[in-house]
Amino acid sequence: MAKSSSPAKKAWRSLTWLGVLIVGLIALNAFGVFTQNGSWTPKLALDLEGGTQIILAPQVESGATVTSEQLTEAVGIIRQRINSSGVSETEVNTQGGQNIVVSIPGTPDDATLERIKSSAKLEFRAVLVAGQPSGQTVGADGTATPAPEATVDPSLSTTPTVEPTDASDLNYVTPALQAEYDAFDCAAINTTNVAPADEPLITCETDGSIKYILGPVEVDGSTITDATNGQRTTSSGATTGEWVVNIVFNSEGTTKFADVTTRLNNLTGAQNQFAIVLDGAVISAPSNTQGAILNGRPEISGSFDQDSSKALADQLKFGALPISFTVQSQDTISATLGSTQLLNGLIAGLIGLILVVMYSLAQYRLLGLVTVASLAVAAVITYLLITILSWREGYRLSLAGVAGLIVAIGITADSFIVYFERVRDELRDGRGLESSVEAGWKRAFRTIVASDVVNFLAAAVLFVLAVGNVRGFALTLGLTTIVDLLVVSMFTHPMLQLVAKTRFFNEGHKLSGLDPRALGAVYRGRARFEPSSTMSARKVASSSKEAAKRQTIAERKASELVSTSTDRSTDGKDS
């Protein structure tokens, strides 16, 4: 009795854990809905919902041109930045060989827009002069109003009278540069502020609080190999609550940065500072009070929060854009396919589901209800997972993703068919139903795993190599393959273990789909069927045909050898 009840206990245990899993997914999704702007429905992609289209125009020095290689590199970097923020199904393309068009589903947040718009051209320059912005008037409400644009006397010297020895040499500050610095308006860094890498740069802090003259570029962002964000920690391991960006240089950057910090350590005043310049504006200009940084792992501090520090880290990690861009336009676009195509896709999926259910009921009678229930459980789990991915990872469901879900119906149904047929084989072999369920599961599980592994590997390769909507198809296909293995193990098999104990199925009712007599015969092995006493001559003949169909290659060869020996023996007797 203990053995006969063991499969039932295992079945209830599996079903209980499956119930816990589903409740846990529902609870996690509810947490997102009520606390973190989650939703009970997945977010839709650009082709189904529409979104925002941003056109970026290249910004280069006078007389320079943009190459196709630069645009291609910029497209790849922007795509990586957006994907790192969790926004999927984004389209990034070139337009007219000049501009870049970025189409994002829904309404992007400020951090995502910053990832796109910022060129992330990072430079480390020595500070030559630092002071308070001039040329501004402060109104009664405390806001600063820029003064009219000033001009620089062309008669002033623009080249140093003494050749500078290093990037911290004040000989770079010519009378013309000083006059330009005095007239410079910090509001200019909001539009354009570029200078050749081998020349000084006049710029300001991003908030306009300090104005600088900086030396030539000594280290640039191309030498960065990695960048992460986090909270600053003290020597004792405690966090200060200040968000910083930690960068890692390659060997070239490490050497250059060590040289810069070694030199600055011996200087005083503003010249002891090095400015970290991002897209022409100073995001931080710390004093070099800690000595030379020799390990190539500096820390960037500034007015960062968690989101802005992560955005900068992602920009630096994936590289600076080869050229700077300005936002030419930002518009809301409508869905390219819309609700009609989504409805058509769902109808197609529903038709496929109905056909699978009809086939299951026709082929397996009431046993097909287990297929229906399994598909329902798989649908619930898949829906919850996609919704959670939409909330946590920014996944968006496209029409290609819907196609992946429809294909999954056939994959899932195929697993049930493999299992049911294995159980039927065991019944033909003369086993009881409970024994057939267990023996059939052992044989079927290996086949199901092999099939699902192949499907998952195909989906994984497609996800890694493809871009755009194809990745959405690959993701849903891979996800539903995992769900299929989960459901067939934790629901379908346990349900068969339980129904095998019911009288209706155990005694082989005609509508059960597991009636040994309705299957043709009782299979006894070695490709032989033993007809039951109640079988008609027609069913006996049918059993023989079925036996011939079920022969393996080895059994067929053995049968041919026996037939050949019998024929020879008969010929010998005749002679």
N, C-alpha and C positions, 0 to 999 in steps of 0.2 A: 504493500500500500504506500510505503514511503517513497518508493521509486516512481510509482504512477502519479504521485502528486507533485514530484519535483519539477517537471516541465511547466505545470500550471503556476507554481510559485515563481519560477524564473520569468514566466510570461507576465505575471502581475507586477513583478519587480521592474521589468523593462518598461512596461506601460506607465508605471508610477514615475520613473525617472524621466520618461518622455513628457509626461504631464508637467513635471517640475521645470523642465527645460522651456516648454511653451509658456508657462506662467512667468518664468524669469524673463523671457523675451518681451512679454507684454508689459511687465513691471518696468523693465529698462526703457521701453519706448514711452510708457506713461511718465516716467521721470523726465525724459527729454521734453515731452509735450508741456508739462506743467512747470518746469523749472528752467529750461534752456532753449526755448523757442523751437522745440521739435514739432513734429506733425504726425498724425495718424495715417497720412498718405505719403507715398514717395514723391520727391520733387521730380518734375519733368524736365527733359532736356530741351535744347534749343529748337529742335524740329517739332516739338509738341507744345511748347509753352511760349516760345519767343524769348527775348532777353534784351541785352544791351550791346550795341555795336560801337566800338571805339576805333577811329582811324588815326594812326600815328604817322606824322610826317617827319622825315629825317632832318636833322639840324646839323649842318656842317659849316666849316669855315668858308669864307668867300672864295669862290673859284674852285672849290673841291666838289667832287661828284661821288655819288653812292654806287657801289658795285653790287652785282647780284650776289656775290659771295657774302658781303656784309649783311644784306637783307636776309639771306638764308640762315646765317648764323644767328641773327637777331630773332628770327621766327622760332628757332629751336630753343633759345634761351628763355624767351617769353613763355613758350609752351611749358617748359620745365618749371618755371616760377609759379604759373597758375596751377599746375598739377600738384605742386608741393603744398599749396594752400587747401587742397581737398576739393577744388572745383573741377568737376569732370564734364565731358562732352563739350569742351570748348573748341572753337574753330579759330585757328590763327593762320592767315594767308597773306600773300603779298598782293598789291594792287597796282597795276600799271608800271611795274618795275621800279616804283619809287616808295609808295606808302605800304604800311602794314595794317591789315584789318583784323581786329580781335573781336570775336562774337562770343558773348558769355551768356549762359542761360540765366533767366531771372534778373534780379537786381543785385549786382555785386556790392560787397561792402567796401568801405574805404581802404582797408588793408589790401584787398585784391586789386583795386584800382591803382594803388601805389606801386604794387609789384609790376603792373603793366607799364605805367607811365614813367617810372624812374629808370634811367639808363643804368644806374648802379655803377657809374664810373668812379671808382674809389682811387684816391691819390693821397699819398703822404708827403706833405710839404713842410719845410722848416718855416717858422714864423720869423719875419723880419721886423714888422711893425704891427702893433695892436693898439687900438684906441676906441673911444666912443664915437658912434656915428655922428656926422655933422650934416649940416644942410637940411635939418628938419625942424619944424615948428610943432609945438605941442599945444593942442587945443584945450578948452576948458573941461572937456569930457575925458581928458587924459590920452587921447589918441594922437599919434604922430602923423603929420602931413608932410610928404616930401616937398622940398623946395624945387623951384624950377631947375631944369637941367643946366649944369654949368659946362663951360667949354675950357679946353686946355690950350694955353698959348703955344702955338707950333714952334716958336723960336726957342723954347726950352730944350735942353739936351735930353735926348731919348736913349743914348747909349752910355754905359758907365765909362768914366774917364780912366778908371783903373780896372783891369780885368779881375772879376771876382775869383777867389781861390776855391770856394765851396758854396753850397746852396744857402749857407747862413751868413754869407758875406753881405754887409750893408752897402757895399759898392753897387749892388743891384738897384738901390733906391736912388735913381737919378732925379733931377729937378722935375722933369716931365712926369715921371712916375709918381712923385710926391704930389704934384698938382692934380694928377688924375685921381689919386687916392683921396685928396681933400674934397674933390668934387663928386666922388662916387656916391651914388644913392643905393642904400641897401635893398631897396625895393627891386632893383635890377636883377637880383639873383632869383627872383620868381619867374623871370622870362628866359634870359640867356646870360651865361657867365662862363665863357670858355677862354682858354689861353693855351698856346703851345706848351708842350711838356717841358721844354728847355728854357722857358721864360717865366718871369714872376707873374703872380696872379693877385688881383685885387678882389676881395670878396668879404663876406660877412658871416656871422653865425646865422643859423637857419631862422632864429627868431629876431634877427636884426639888432641884437644887443651890442655886438662888438664888430668892429671893422678891422680888416687885416690887409697887410701886404705879405704875401707868401713867396718863398723862394721856388725854384724849379722843382719839378717832380723828382723825388728820389726813390720812392717805392710805389708801384701801382698795383691795382687789384688783380692783374693777370697772374701775379705770383702767389695768390691765395689758393690753397688746396682744400680748405674746409672752413666752415663757419657755423657756429651754434649760438643759441641764446640761452640765458639763464640768469639767476640772481647772483649778485656778487657775494663772495664768501670771505670771511676774515681768516687770519692765520689759524684761529682755533676751530675753524669749520662752521661757524655760525653765519647765517645769511643776513645781509643788511637790508634786504627788501628792494635794492636798486637793481633794475634790469640792465644787463650789459650784453655785448656781443663779443664772443671769444673767437678769434681767427687763428688759423694755422698757415704759415708761409711754407713754400717749398724751399729748397736749399738756396736758390738764388735770392729769394725774398728774405730769408733768414739772415744771410750775410749782409745784404744791403741795410736791413733794418737795424742790425747790430752796429754797423758803422755809423748810422745816423744817430742812434741813441747814445753811442759813446761820445760822439762829437758834442751833442747838445748838453751832455752832462757837465761839460766844462764851461758852459756859457751861462750868462745871467740874464735876468729880466725877461722880456718877451722872447729873446732868442733862445731861451731855455725850453721853449714850447715847440711841439710839432703839431701841425694841424692835420686832422683827418678830414679830407674833402670828399664829399659825395655829390656828384653832379654839379660841381661848381660852388657848393655852399659848405661851410665848415660845420660839421656835426659835433665835433669835439676838438679841443685844443689843450690837452693836458700838459702840465709842466713835467719835465723829465727829472723828477726828484728821486726816483727809485733806482737810478743808475742805468747802465746799459742793459737792454733786453736782448740776450744772446740766444735764447731758445726758439725764437721765431713764433712765439705764441702770445702776442699782445692782446690786451682787453680794451674794447671800445666802450666808453661810457658816454652818456648824454641824457637828453630828456626822453628816455625810452619807457614804454610800458611793455607788457608781455607781447601784445600783438605787433607793435612797431619794431621791437627788437627781433622778433621772429621773421618779420617781413624783410628787414635788412639782412639778417643772417642768410635767408634763402636767396636773396639777390646776390650776395657775395659768393655764396656756395656754388651757384650755377653759373657765375661769371658775369662780368659787366658786358653790356651791349657794346658791339664794336663801334657804334655811333650813337649820338644822342637823338632823342625824338621829342617832338612836341605834340600835344593832343590837338589834332585838326578839327575833330568833331566827335561828339558822343551822343548817340541817338538810341531811342527805344525801337526795337524791331519786332515785327509780328512773327508768329510761328510759321515755319516754312511748310509744315505738313498739317498741323492743327488737330483739333478734336475729331474731325471726320476720319482722318487716317488712323488715329488711335482707336476710334470706335470700330473701324473695319478690322484692325488687327485683333482687337478683343473678340469680335464676332468670329473671326477665323479660328482663334484659339478655342472658343466655346464649341464651334462645330467639331473641331478635332477632338475635344474632350468628350462630346456626346458620342462620336463614333467609337472612341475607345471604350466607353461605358457599354454601348450597345454590343460591341464585339465581346467584351468580357462576360456579359450576361448570356449571350448566345452560346459562347464556347464553354463557359464554366458554370452556367446556371446561377444558383444563389451564392456560390463561392465567389462569383464576380463582385458581389457586394463588398468583399474585403478589398478588392481593387479600388472600388469607388471610395471607400473610407480612407484607404491609404493615399489616394490622390488628394483627397480633401485635407488630410493632415499635412502632406507635403506642401500644398498650396498655402496653408496657414503659416507654416514655418518660413517658407520662402518669402512671403509677403512681409512678415515681421523683420526678417533679416535685411531685406532691401530697404525697408523704411528706416531701420536703425542705421544702415550704411548711409542713407540719404541725410540723416541728421548728424552723424558723427564724422563722416568722411567726405561729405559734399557730393555723394553719388547722385546722378540724375538719370532717370529712366528714359531712354530714347526708344524710337520705333525698332531699332536694331536689338535693343535689350528685350523688348516685348517678343521679338522673333526668337530670341534665345529661350525665353520662358515657354513659348509654344513648342519648340523642339524638345524641351525637357519633358513634356507630357509623354511623348513616344519613348524617351529613354527610361522614364520611370515605369511605364506600362511594360516595357520589355523585361525589366527585372522581375516583375510579378509573374509574367508568362514563363520565364525560365524556372522560377521556383515551383509554380503550380504543375508544370510538366514533369519536373523531377519527382514531385509527390505522386503524380499519376503513375510514373514508371515504377515506383516502389509498390504501389497498389497492384499493378500488373504482375509484380514479382511475388505476390502472395502475402505481403506484409499486411498487418493491421493498420488502421488509419493513423493512430498515434505514433507508431513506429515509423510509418512512411513519412510523416511530417518531419521527424527528427533526421532520418536518413536522407530525405530529399533536401533538407536545408544544408546539410554538410556538403552535398554534391553541388547544389545551386550556388552557395555562397562564394565558392572559388570562381565560378564563371561570372557572377555579378561583379565581384571585386575587380577581376581582370578587365571586364568591359568598362566599368566606371573609371578605372585608372587610365585607360587609353583615352576616354573622353576628356578627363580632367587634364591630362598632359597636352592634348590638342588645344584645349581652351587656354591653358597657361601660356603655351608658345604663341598663340594668336594674341593674347593680351599683352605680352612683352613686346612683340614685334610690330603690332598694328598701332594705329592712332585713330582718334576721333570715334565715330559711332561703332566701328568694328570692335573696339575695346569694350564697349558696352555689351555687345553680343557675347564676347568671350567671357566677360565677368558673370553674366547671368547663367550662361551655359555651365561654367565651372562651379558656380554656387549651387545650382540645382543638381549637379552631379553628386556633390557632397551630401546634399539633403536627401537624395535618392538612397544612398547607402545608409544614411541614418534612419530613414523611415522604414526601409525594408528590414533592417536589423531590430529596431526597437518597436515597430508596430505590426508590420505584415506577418513576420514570423511568430511573434507572441500571439497575435490574433488567431493564426492557424492552430497554435498549440491549444488555445482555449476552445475553439469551435470543434476540434477533434474529439473533445470530451463530451460534446452534446450528442444526444441520441440521434437527432436528425442527420448529422453528418457521419457519425461513427457507424451507423447501420447502413450507410450508403443509399439514402433516399434518392429516387430518380431525379429530383430537382436539386440535389446537393452538388452535382458536378463531380462527385467522387464515388460514384457507384461502379464497383469493379466489373459488374456484368455489363453495364453500359459502355465500359471501356473496351469490350471485345472478348477478353479472356483473362486468365490468371497467368502471368508470365513466370516461367520457372527457371529461366536462365539458359545460357548457351543457345540462344535464338530459338528456343522451343516453347510453345504455348501449350498448356494442358487445358483442354476444354472442360468446362464444368458440366455436370450431368443435366443441367437444365438448358444448355445451349442447343440451338437448332443447327441443322446441317449448314445452313447459310452462314451462321456466325462462326461455325468451325472453319469454313473455307475462308471467311474474312480474317480469322485469327492466323491462318497459315500465311496469308498474304502479308499481314502485319508483321509476322515473324521474319519473313524474307526482307522486309523493309528495314527491320531493326538489327539485322546482322552487321557485325563489324567486319573490317577487311580480313582479319585473321579468321573469323568464323566462316566467311565466304570461301576463303582458300581451303580451309579444312573440309568444308562441305563439298567443294569441287574434287578434292582428293578422294573423299569417301565415294563420291559418285563415279569417279574414274576407276577406282578399285572394284566397285560393284559391277561396272560395265565389263571390265576385263574378266572378272570371275564368271559373269554370265556368258561371255563369248567363249570362254574355255569349256564350260559345260555343254554349250551348244555344239562345239566342235567334237 
